[in-house]
Amino acid sequence: MSKSPATQDFARRERPLSPHLSVYRPPITMTMSIIHRITGGALYFGTLLVAAWLMAAASSQSTFDRVNWAFGTWLGQLVLFGYSWVLMHHMLGGVRHLVWDTGAGLEKHASSRIAWATLAGSILLTALIWIAGYMVRGA
């Protein structure tokens, strides 16, 4: 039994290669979706830090002072800065999805602009929060 001409032609053609990661550039909407999921997971860790701080505040003065000292170190400040960025980014990502749920901003260019605005807004809000915090502390 011989193969049909269409089957023979298909067997001779080379299969296309998948785009390699060095060639493929993920769209900003996909990147922001992935980051939204990562920040959602990171919020669990940050919420544990807030809970630890609240439990220390509810316990003794020495425990509260130790937790405040840990959060005041450069590493603690870096973690808190990261947590505040994660919180702002995840919040704005949620607002982005809420807007999309209404049917608005689903066009390719509009969704890309909204995704970039989410990133820029999270950076701006984080900077404003930390500037306001240092101004209130008088540092």
Secondary structure, DSSP 8 states (H G I E B T S, - for coil): ----HHHHHHHHS-------TTT----HHHHHHHHHHHHHHHHHHHHHHHHHHHHHHHS-HHHHHHHHHHHHSHHHHHHHHHHHHHHHHHHHHHHHHHHHHTTTT-SHHHHHHHHHHHHHHHHHHHHHHHHHHHHHHT-
